[in-house]
């Protein structure tokens, strides 16, 4: 774990970002109190075609007109 003050963080921001991306815990303190914790954003999983196969279905009458709207057709 790296713990730095705001003044140190402003001088070494790029270095602290790199440390957080490597998985290190980076804490920035102000007046001796923990203020900020740098952590990498969770990566979004890439989409994979067919991953929802079998999870989604439509009823046989999906495209049929709704009973409530017959007066408008």
Backbone as JSON, one array per atom type, in Angstrom:
{
  "sequence": "XXXXXXXXXXXXXXXXXXXXXXXXXXXXXXXXXXXXXXXXXXXXXXXXXXXXXXXXXXXXXXXXXXXXXXXXX",
  "N": [[0.84, -1.18, 0.0], [0.55, 2.16, -0.87], [0.88, 5.28, 0.62], [0.28, 8.63, 0.35], [0.64, 12.2, 0.57], [-1.48, 14.96, -0.45], [0.1, 16.91, -1.7], [2.36, 15.4, -2.46], [1.09, 13.63, -4.14], [0.23, 15.25, -6.24], [2.62, 15.81, -7.48], [3.46, 13.31, -8.32], [1.47, 12.07, -9.85], [1.1, 10.58, -12.28], [2.78, 8.39, -11.82], [1.51, 7.27, -9.59], [-0.96, 6.55, -10.71], [-0.1, 4.51, -12.42], [0.8, 2.67, -10.52], [-1.61, 2.02, -9.24], [-2.94, 0.81, -11.37], [-1.4, -1.46, -11.6], [-2.35, -2.86, -9.54], [-1.74, -2.13, -6.99], [-2.6, -0.72, -3.81], [-3.44, 2.6, -3.5], [-3.35, 5.32, -1.45], [-4.43, 8.57, -0.81], [-3.77, 11.18, 1.3], [-5.08, 13.79, 3.42], [-4.37, 16.26, 5.66], [-3.57, 14.26, 7.42], [-5.62, 12.43, 7.34], [-7.29, 9.78, 5.63], [-8.21, 10.43, 2.37], [-8.63, 9.9, -0.37], [-8.84, 6.97, -2.36], [-7.1, 5.3, -4.77], [-8.1, 3.22, -7.31], [-8.13, 0.85, -9.98], [-10.49, 1.13, -12.66], [-13.11, -1.2, -13.14], [-12.78, -3.46, -15.75], [-14.84, -3.6, -18.66], [-16.58, -6.43, -19.65], [-15.99, -8.08, -22.7], [-18.3, -8.24, -25.39], [-20.05, -11.18, -26.38], [-21.19, -12.92, -29.06], [-24.21, -14.76, -29.03], [-24.26, -15.37, -26.34], [-26.55, -15.17, -24.8], [-28.19, -17.15, -25.59], [-30.97, -19.23, -25.37], [-31.85, -18.0, -23.11], [-33.62, -16.0, -23.63], [-36.91, -15.57, -24.84], [-39.76, -15.47, -27.07], [-43.28, -15.2, -27.19], [-45.53, -17.16, -29.19], [-47.53, -15.6, -30.33], [-46.5, -13.04, -30.53], [-46.3, -11.01, -32.53], [-48.93, -10.53, -33.15], [-51.9, -8.48, -33.33], [-52.83, -6.45, -30.53], [-55.56, -7.06, -28.35], [-56.73, -4.84, -27.11], [-56.3, -2.77, -28.91], [-57.78, -3.18, -31.21], [-59.92, -1.61, -32.05], [-58.71, 0.58, -33.18], [-57.56, -0.15, -35.52]],
  "CA": [[0.0, 0.0, 0.0], [1.25, 3.44, -0.91], [0.13, 6.37, 1.23], [0.95, 9.87, 0.03], [-0.13, 13.41, 0.81], [-1.96, 15.61, -1.67], [1.24, 17.57, -2.35], [3.16, 14.36, -3.12], [0.29, 13.05, -5.22], [0.22, 16.16, -7.39], [3.92, 15.7, -8.15], [3.69, 11.95, -8.82], [0.18, 11.52, -10.24], [1.26, 9.54, -13.3], [3.38, 7.23, -11.16], [0.47, 6.69, -8.73], [-1.9, 5.9, -11.6], [0.52, 3.26, -12.86], [0.8, 1.76, -9.37], [-2.99, 1.54, -9.06], [-3.23, -0.11, -12.47], [-0.71, -2.72, -11.33], [-3.06, -3.54, -8.46], [-1.34, -1.62, -5.68], [-3.55, 0.19, -3.19], [-2.85, 3.93, -3.38], [-4.15, 6.17, -0.58], [-4.0, 9.96, -0.76], [-4.23, 11.72, 2.58], [-5.14, 15.24, 3.61], [-4.36, 16.54, 7.1], [-3.4, 13.01, 8.15], [-6.81, 11.6, 7.18], [-7.47, 9.19, 4.31], [-9.17, 11.21, 1.58], [-8.88, 9.27, -1.67], [-8.2, 5.67, -2.63], [-7.06, 5.06, -6.22], [-8.24, 1.83, -7.76], [-8.45, 0.83, -11.41], [-11.88, 0.86, -13.01], [-13.35, -2.58, -13.56], [-12.93, -3.52, -17.21], [-16.11, -4.12, -19.17], [-16.38, -7.68, -20.38], [-16.3, -7.95, -24.12], [-19.54, -8.91, -25.77], [-19.83, -12.43, -27.08], [-22.42, -13.3, -29.74], [-24.8, -16.03, -28.63], [-24.13, -15.63, -24.91], [-27.88, -15.2, -24.17], [-28.98, -18.2, -26.25], [-31.75, -20.03, -24.44], [-32.29, -17.19, -21.97], [-34.65, -15.08, -24.1], [-37.89, -16.21, -25.71], [-40.95, -14.67, -27.4], [-44.46, -16.04, -27.37], [-45.89, -17.39, -30.6], [-48.4, -14.52, -30.82], [-45.81, -11.77, -30.26], [-46.58, -10.02, -33.57], [-50.38, -10.4, -33.33], [-52.43, -7.23, -32.79], [-53.36, -6.54, -29.17], [-57.02, -6.98, -28.26], [-57.1, -3.49, -26.71], [-56.13, -1.82, -30.02], [-58.53, -3.59, -32.41], [-60.77, -0.49, -32.49], [-57.88, 1.56, -33.87], [-56.99, -0.73, -36.75]],
  "C": [[0.89, 1.24, 0.0], [0.33, 4.48, -0.27], [0.92, 7.65, 1.0], [0.04, 11.05, 0.38], [-0.59, 13.99, -0.53], [-0.81, 16.27, -2.42], [2.09, 16.55, -3.09], [2.4, 13.79, -4.31], [0.28, 13.95, -6.45], [1.53, 16.09, -8.16], [4.08, 14.36, -8.86], [2.42, 11.3, -9.34], [0.29, 10.39, -11.26], [1.81, 8.25, -12.69], [2.34, 6.51, -10.28], [-0.6, 5.98, -9.55], [-1.35, 4.54, -12.03], [0.51, 2.23, -11.74], [-0.59, 1.18, -9.14], [-3.36, 0.55, -10.15], [-2.53, -1.45, -12.3], [-1.36, -3.49, -10.18], [-2.65, -3.08, -7.08], [-2.43, -0.7, -5.13], [-2.85, 1.53, -2.98], [-3.82, 4.8, -2.58], [-3.58, 7.58, -0.6], [-4.62, 10.56, 0.5], [-4.23, 13.25, 2.57], [-5.27, 15.48, 5.11], [-4.3, 15.25, 7.93], [-4.58, 12.05, 8.05], [-6.86, 11.03, 5.76], [-8.54, 9.96, 3.56], [-9.59, 10.48, 0.31], [-8.17, 7.93, -1.74], [-8.26, 5.46, -4.14], [-7.16, 3.57, -6.48], [-8.56, 1.85, -9.25], [-9.93, 0.55, -11.61], [-12.0, -0.59, -13.47], [-13.53, -2.63, -15.07], [-14.29, -4.11, -17.59], [-15.82, -5.39, -19.94], [-16.75, -7.47, -21.84], [-17.56, -8.74, -24.44], [-19.21, -10.18, -26.55], [-21.14, -12.86, -27.72], [-22.91, -14.67, -29.26], [-24.77, -16.31, -27.15], [-25.49, -15.7, -24.19], [-28.77, -16.29, -24.78], [-29.67, -19.06, -25.2], [-32.26, -19.24, -23.25], [-33.43, -16.24, -22.33], [-35.6, -15.84, -25.0], [-39.02, -15.23, -25.99], [-42.1, -15.63, -27.6], [-44.8, -16.14, -28.85], [-46.72, -16.24, -31.17], [-47.79, -13.13, -30.6], [-46.19, -10.68, -31.26], [-48.08, -9.81, -33.82], [-50.86, -9.08, -32.73], [-52.99, -7.45, -31.37], [-54.86, -6.32, -29.18], [-57.46, -5.54, -27.96], [-57.05, -2.47, -27.86], [-56.92, -2.18, -31.26], [-59.41, -2.47, -32.94], [-60.0, 0.53, -33.31], [-57.3, 1.06, -35.17], [-57.96, -0.72, -37.89]]
}
